[in-house]
Amino acid sequence: MKCRNCGTEIAAKAIVCFRCGTATTDPIYKAPSANRTRPSSASLVFSILAMLVIGAFAVYLTRIYAPGTSGTFSWIVVAFAVVIVTLRGFARRMRR
């Protein structure tokens, strides 16, 4: 068998050419490409929209559920939801 790179005669069962080091067959597994995509701003926009919807829902609950009370519980729930959305977005950015 001849090397496909340098043309040297090599053994039929050789894995690489002894002269130039070229592999005799194509690799089974291809290496991942180094081209990483830039994170999109869609996740940031989605997070901001989610926080706005949660805030609007809290205002709605405060006015409808108990018009005479302060609505502390509703705001605690909203704060908790905002923290969850923020941490989720932060975790996604750290993975990229």
N, C-alpha and C positions, 0 to 999 in steps of 0.2 A: 504494500500500500504506500502511496506517496502523500506527503504532507500537503495540505491544501494551501498553505501559506508559502513555504520555501521550496517545496518539491523534493525534499530529502526522502529517501526510501526508509520507511519505518515498519515495525512489526504490525501484523494485521490486527492484533489485540491491544495495540498501544492506545493509551488514553490521551497522551499529549506527545507532541513531537520533541525528541530529545535535543534537537538542535535549536529550534526557535521558541519552544514552549507553547505553541498554539494547540488548542484542544482539537481532537479529531472529530468530535461530534458537537452539535449545538447543545447548550445547557437545557436541562429539563425545566428548571425553575428560573424565571427571569427576575433579576433584581428590581426592586421597586424604583420608580423614577424619582429623581431628586427634585422634580418640578412640583412644588407645593402650591396649591391655590391660595390666594389671599382670602381671608375670612370676609364674608359678605356683610354688608350693613343691614341685611334683612332681619337677622336675629336681634340686633339692637333696636330696630324699629318695632319689631314684634314685642319686645320686652317693654318698651315705652307705652305702646298701645295697651298691653295687658295691664300695666299699672294704672293708666287712665281709666280703663273700664272698671277695675277694682275700686278705684276712688269714687267713680260715679255711682257704683252700686252701693258703696258705704253711705254716700249722701242720700241716696234713695231710701235705704233702710232706716237711716236716722229720721227722715221726715215722715215716712209712712208708718214704721213700726211703733215708734214712741215719740210723738211730737213734743211732749213736755219734758222729756229726759235729755240728758247730755249726750247719750249715744256712745259712751266710753267703750262699751263692749264692741260695737261696730268698728270703731277706729283701731282697737287692738287687733281685731281680725284682719283689717286692711293692712296694718303695719306688718303683721305676720306674713301675709300674702306677698307684700312688696319685698320683704326680706328674702322669701323663697325665690321669687322671680329674679331678684338681683343676684343671689348666689348661683342660681342656675345659669344665668348669662355669663357670670364670671368664670364658672367652671368650664363652660364651653369654650370661652376664649383662651383659657389656660391649656386646654387639650390641643389646640391648634398651634 
